[in-house]
Amino acid sequence: MKPVRVLIIDDSALVRQILSQGLATDPAIEVVGAAQDPYVARDLIVKTQPTVLTLDVEMPRMDGIEFLRRLMPQYPLPVVMVSSLTDRGAQITLDALEAGAIDFVTKPTSNVASRLNNMIRELCEKVKMAAQVDVSYRKGQAIAAPRKSSTFVSRSLAKSTHKVVAIGASTGGTEALRKVATQFPSSMPGVVVVQHMPAGFTKMFAQRLNDESPMEVKEAETGDQVSPGKILIAPGERQMKVIRSGGIYRVECEPGEKVCGHCPSVEVLFQSVAKDVGANAIGVMLTGMGSDGADGMLLMRQQGARTLAQDEKTSVVFGMPKVAFERGGAERLVPIDKIPSAIFELLDSID
């Protein structure tokens, strides 16, 4: 198998060196060049024909999102963002994911020596995963600026305090969740979500989704009630569980060990929903790498919950949905644009 050809774009000479040396340790990756800004990168892309780009979020001459807006319609390539753990870094990263970036890693800000190796390992895995994603469909497409959604599926859903929709997502999930959540009416039963993201990013993602969805969207906090019209996003570096308290469902968000390699973990959420919500739940698995949540979804189904997963054609990475389906957790595979209506039909089937 040919190695993944990577072009690094970062304005810091030190970061370019660190990334080049780190990626070169993986025999499945070949670093074909490094550019200090998008203008130099433009020429190197033509010259080196990379398979994947790593792209710095914040650069002085042109930030990552503006570069993506110009690049993707003309020369679409899988891109992994290298982000800083700042509010601006998170903002640009989320914009970049909307503009076509496949995934991102964050630069360590403390304990750099110990955490740098973890970042490099994560970057290697995400670069190899990105190389398998076909982004050719973006050629010629204009990247629209994010805007408030003015339309959603018109459906009269009875407000319910006993129904819960639990959703898991990873790579490609921010856009998949956006497509689903903007179709949910304000009368929708309570929704709980795990999207693999670090602390800080989940709060900003929730705020952005809140601006577009008819439902209220917030980063979850311990004690929040799972109630109609509300979407709760699991906070980064916290494991979120749904707990039944009398006739009310609430969430607990506590620090914990990684499960299935993640914190927050879909597995933790789905197992708690299986235990405390049972047949009153709907489980949904969206695009993502790995198998997080597959066993939890199977447990949900065994407890009487209805379940579905995103199909291969519309998934950025058909990992989590595929495993959930193969293990028997997901009843069926559904294209992303059909998932909201499929959820409504399953909700109607719950007494």
Secondary structure, 3 states (H helix, E strand, C coil): CCCEEEEEECCCHHHHHHHHHHHHCCCCEEEEEEECCHHHHHHHHHHHCCCEEEEECCCCCCCHHHHHHHHCCCCCCCEEEEECCCHHHHHHHHHHHHHCCCEEEECCCCCHHHHHHHHHHHHHHHHHHHCCCCCHHHCCCCCCCCCCCCCCCCCCCCCCCCCEEEEEECCCHHHHHHHHHCCCCCCCCEEEEEECCCCCHHHHHHHHHHHHCCCEEEECCCCCECCCCEEEECCCCCEEEEEEECCEEEEEEECCCCECCECCCHHHHHHHHHHHCHHHEEEEECCECCCCCHHHHHHHHHCCCEEEEECCCCCCCECHHHHHHHCCCCCCEECHHHHHHHHHHHHHHCC
